[in-house]
Amino acid sequence: MPGAYVALENGHVVEARGRVPGTACGELVFTTAYTGYEESLTDPSYEEQVLTFSYPLIGNYGVREERFESDRVHPRAVVARELTEDVVEWLEAEGVPAVDHLDTRDLVGGIREEGAMKCGIAVGENATPEDALAELERCPGMSDHENIGAQVSVHERETYLGEDVGDDKTVALVDCGAKGSIIDALVERGADVHVLPHDATEDDVEAVDPDVLFVSNGPGDPANFEAAQELVETYVGELPLAGICLGQQIIARALGGTTEKMDFGHRGVNQPVLDLESNQVVMTTQNHGYTVADPGELDVTQINVNDDTPEGLESDDLSVITRQYHPEANPGPNDTLGFFDDVLSMAPRKRLVLAD
Ligand SMILES: NC(=O)CC[C@H](N)C(=O)O
């Protein structure tokens, strides 16, 4: 079995078992979810990060394409206590380095105590700790990936027609790294979804004449999605606006708000969120390292129970609704799927044209 080393920004170099050879670097993030490894590994929000699973056994129900959120694995490398052969074969085919047989609890504990950190990984017959340190040395910070949108977005418009379930709406989804389940949730509710590139222009939006402008989830620092922010600035008040995760952050920035990096983010499928109006708590899926610091013109309608950070932003006057968590789940609980009904209900009903 090849040797493997994980070099951390806090100076530690951890030895592991090499499962898929190669070298990689990225911000070391984690998920505490105990299912949903296929969904997480194909979530474009993990681009340029190294994903550690804190649940000890990953891969015990195989690998099925129907559960993928996009067409490739996005983390730069994968770290787990134990990976099954199924997952190793998949990561091998994707060329994504992977290691196991290390103390992932210790790794995640370190991130929680010391904050987000970069790491370098080296896996191979002749891999050395120095190779892992060299990877760490050359690793850019998350906010340095200025063109990360282009790595995860469609480059041409893609259209998904809504299912035949009554009132049909048209959604322009700005793809900053969208998960497939967001498209599915809209299509299942009858919406036609036009997926537009991350740097879509006004002309691209006019061409699809949408009822709602929706900004997707995606990786990295929202400050690096200037084009999407400008689009929101153009259409606020003209079109209902919706956003998920990175989308919430971009919309808040466009409406006079600010964002900041968190110590280690919200990472897992059991993050409790309080709805301030109904006083109800829901369990949510989360995977983000930045947060809205100031919501600008928007009202904070939901907060994280653990740290009071904004989880939902809204404006009735401007027809805006956003969530910091992932209402589409996959992985995680389905408690918040109603968000997509709320989004579509912001758009006026289409008038029925009756034939004579
Ligand atoms: N899941 C996401 O959309 C992540 C949002 C953003 N990249 C963050 O880390 O905060």
The ligand as an SDF file (V2000), in Angstrom:
LIG
                    3D

 10  9  0  0  0  0  0  0  0  0999 V2000
  -22.4860   25.4130   -0.1200 N   0  0  0  0  0  0  0  0  0  0  0  0
  -22.1810   26.6020   -0.5270 C   0  0  0  0  0  0  0  0  0  0  0  0
  -22.8070   27.2070   -1.4120 O   0  0  0  0  0  0  0  0  0  0  0  0
  -20.9540   27.2210    0.0660 C   0  0  0  0  0  0  0  0  0  0  0  0
  -20.9840   28.7310    0.0320 C   0  0  0  0  0  0  0  0  0  0  0  0
  -19.6210   29.3870    0.1640 C   0  0  0  0  0  0  0  0  0  0  0  0
  -18.7270   28.9020   -0.8210 N   0  0  0  0  0  0  0  0  0  0  0  0
  -19.0730   29.1940    1.5530 C   0  0  0  0  0  0  0  0  0  0  0  0
  -18.1970   28.3820    1.7660 O   0  0  0  0  0  0  0  0  0  0  0  0
  -19.5300   29.8690    2.4440 O   0  0  0  0  0  0  0  0  0  0  0  0
  1  2  1  0
  2  3  2  0
  2  4  1  0
  4  5  1  0
  5  6  1  0
  6  7  1  0
  6  8  1  0
  8  9  2  0
  8 10  1  0
M  END
$$$$
